[in-house]
Amino acid sequence: MRSRLPTFAALGAGLAAALAAAAPAAAEESRQCRDRTEVLQHLGAKYKEAPVAVGVTSTGGLIEVLSSGEEGTWTIIVTAPSGLSCLIAAGEGWTPLAEQTRNGPEA
């Protein structure tokens, strides 16, 4: 398994900063997060990842799961309403669930 931590260190990955939507200026000052466009461009260029699932948090944040599909890598990012995105988790071995499994068993 290749290590992705050095790459995300360059982007600035921190769970605490990702969840600091109430203090985006502090997150920007610490350089632990980047603009969403920059994060998506980096993940697309380096890992061929693109969003495969999204959700909105109760505080207005955007949670995205990105995957490379055949490559099997995945990343979860959270974006504050300000547009500041931070890494939550990343790894390998992504396997999409079958449609029936996602929707539950057939009745």
N, C-alpha and C positions, 0 to 999 in steps of 0.2 A: 504494500500500500504506500503510495507516494505521500509525503508530508505536504499538507497545504498550509500549515501554520506560517511559514515564512512569507508566503504570498499574501495571506490575509493580514499579517503584521504590517505589510506595506499599505494595505487599505485601512488598517486600523480596526481591529476586531475586539469588541468588548461588550459583554452582555450588560454590564452596568450602564455603559454609555448608550447602548441600544434602548434600554428601558428608561432613559433619562429624557423622555419627550417633554417633561415639564421644564427641563433646563437645557435646551438645545445649544445655547451659547457655551455652556461649560463643556459639552461634548465636542463642539467644534474647536474650542481652545485646546483641548487635550489631544486633538488630531486622532481620535480613536474611531471616527466615523467619516464617511465621505458622502458627497452628493449622490443621489440615487442613480442619476444618469452615468456617472463615472463608475459606480459599482457594477451596474448592469453591463456596461461596455467591457470592463475588465473581465468579468466572469464569462461573458460571451466569447471574447478573444482568447483568453487563456484556457478555459475549460469547455467551450462550446455549450455553455449552459444558457437556458432561457426559462422564463417563468412557466410553470405547469399548474400552479395553484395559488390562489390569493384569498385573503380574508381581511376584514377590517376589525380592529380591536375596539373595545368600548370607549377608548380614549382618542379614537380617530387615527391611530397608527395603521399602517398597511403591512401585513405579514405576507411574505412571498416565499414560495418554495420554487427553486430553480433546479433544473435537471439537464444533464447532457444527453439523456436518452440512452443511446447505444453505448456511450462511454461509461455510463453508470455512476457518474459523480453527481452530487447534489449539494445545495446550499440553501439555508434558510436565512432570510434577512428581514429586518423590521425597519420601516421608514416612518419617521415622525411627520406630522403635517407640514413641517418646515421643508421637507425634502431630504433631510439628513438620514442616510441609511447606515445600518450597522449589521455586522455578521452575528448571527445567533448560534449557528451550528453548520458544519460541513462534513462531508464524508464520501464514501464510495459504496457501491452495491445497491444503487437505486433500482427498485423494481416497481413499476406501476401496478396497481391492483386492477383486476378485471372489472368491467362495468358492473356486473352482478354483485361482486363483492363490495364495491363502493356504495351501492344502493341498498345493500342488505339482501338477504335471501328472498327468493321469490316465494310468494304466498301460495 
